[in-house]
Amino acid sequence: MAQYKYSHLSKQAGTSSSAPLGISTMKLFTGLMLCSLVLGAHSLLSFLGEAFEGAKDMLRAYRDMREANYIGADKYFHARGNYDAAQRGPGGAWAAKVISDAREGIQRFTDPLFKGTSSGKGREDSAADQFANEWGRSGKDPNHFRPDGLPDKY
């Protein structure tokens, strides 16, 4: 009878049906973790792609604004750039917000230095720009800000 005393030790650990986490359970868990990482990486890459394309939309709107050089059209271009970027998805909307906020923050610092404007006009203009930015990002029609006479090219 002594020969059966340690027979339970010959079983491979984790293969018993009574074990809480068997090898097949661990394989399943590992597989699920790898799939989550792959899907997470795909989501991150998708977000970054949207952000990159959104940044290009913002740049295009800025270049169009500079080219048009049309008085009173800046709010339209703010709204249009944010609208186009946000249409790309969450990454585009994020890029539009970051770029818009950074641009307004930089202007608050540089305008008094280079343009000599220290009155409240700069703050009012910045608030109006941010209103147009949010308008576009929220999916509202940027043409709301389009001034009469702006060439159809834009």
N, C-alpha and C positions, 0 to 999 in steps of 0.2 A: 504494500500500500504506500510505501514511502516514495515510490516512483511517481505518484500523482500529486505529491505534496506541492510542487512548484509548477504544475502544468499551466496555471493561469498566467505565468510570466512569459510563456512562449508566444502569446498573442502579441501582435504588433500594436503599439500604442495608437489610439485614435481610430482603429478600424472596427472596434466593437460597436454594435448597434446601440448599446447602452451608453456609449461615450457622448458627452454633451456636444463636443465639436469634433466630428470625424474628419478624415482627410477630404472626403467629397464636399463637406460643408466649408472647409478652409479653401478649397479650390474655387467654389462658388463665390465666396466672400472676396477672394483675390481677384477673380474675374470681374466682379461688380465694381471693385475699386479701380481697376484698370479702365473699365468702360467709363466710369465717372470722370477719371482724369482725362481721357480722350475727349469726351463730350465737353468737359470744362475747358480744355485747350481749344476746342473748336469754337466755343462760345467766346472765349477771349480773343481769338483770331478774328472772328466775325465782328466783335466790338471794335477792335483796333482798325479793321478795314473800313468800317463805317466812319470812325473818327478821322481817318486819313482822307477819305472822300469828302467828308463834311468840311474839313479844313480847306480842301481845294475849292469847295463851293464858296466858302467865306472869302478866300483869296480872289476868286473870280468876281464876286460882288464888289470887293474893294477896288480891283482893277477897273471894272466897269464904271464905278463911281468916279474914279480919278480921270478916266477917259471922257466920260460925259461932261464933267466939270459944269454941272447944271445947278444953279442956285436953287436951294430948297429940296433937292432930291436925296440928300444924305439919309434921311429917315427911311425912304423907300429902299435904298440899297442895304441899310442895316436889316430891315425886315426881310428883304429878299434873300440875303445871305444866310440868315438864321433859318428861314423857312426851308430853303433848299437843303441845308445841312441836316435839319431835323427830319426831313423826309427820308434820309438814309437809314434812320433807326436810332436806337438809344446812344450808340457811339457818336453819330453825327450830331445829335442834340447836345451831348456832353461837350464835344469839341466846340460847337457854336457858343455854348455858355462860357467855357474857359477863355476862348479867344475874345469874345465880347467883353467879358469882365476885365480881362487883362488890358485890352485896348482902352477902355474907359479909365481904368486905374492909372495907366501910363499917361493918358491925356491930362488927368487931374494934376499930375506932377509936372509935366512938361509945358503945358499951356501958360502957366504963370511965368515960367522961366523964359520961354521963347516968344510968346505972343504978348506978354505983359498984361494978361487978363487975370486980375485977382478978384473981380467982382463976382456976384452971385450968378452972372450970366453963364459962366462955365459950368456951374453946378446944374443950372436949369437945362442947359443943352445936353449935359451928360445924362440927366434923368430922362429927358425926351428920347435920347438915343437908346437907353436901356428899355424904355417902354416899347419902342419899335422892335428892339431885339427880342423881347419876350413875346410880342405880338406874333412875329414870324415863327419863333420856336414852337409856339402853341398850335401852329397849323392854320392860323388865320391868314386871310389873303393879304399879301404884301402890297397889292395894288391900292389898298386903302391909303397908303402914304405916297402914291405915285402923283407927282405934280403934273398939272396940265402943261402940255407942250414938250414933255420929255420924249425924245425920239423913240419910235417903236423898236429900234435895235435893242433897247434895254428893257 
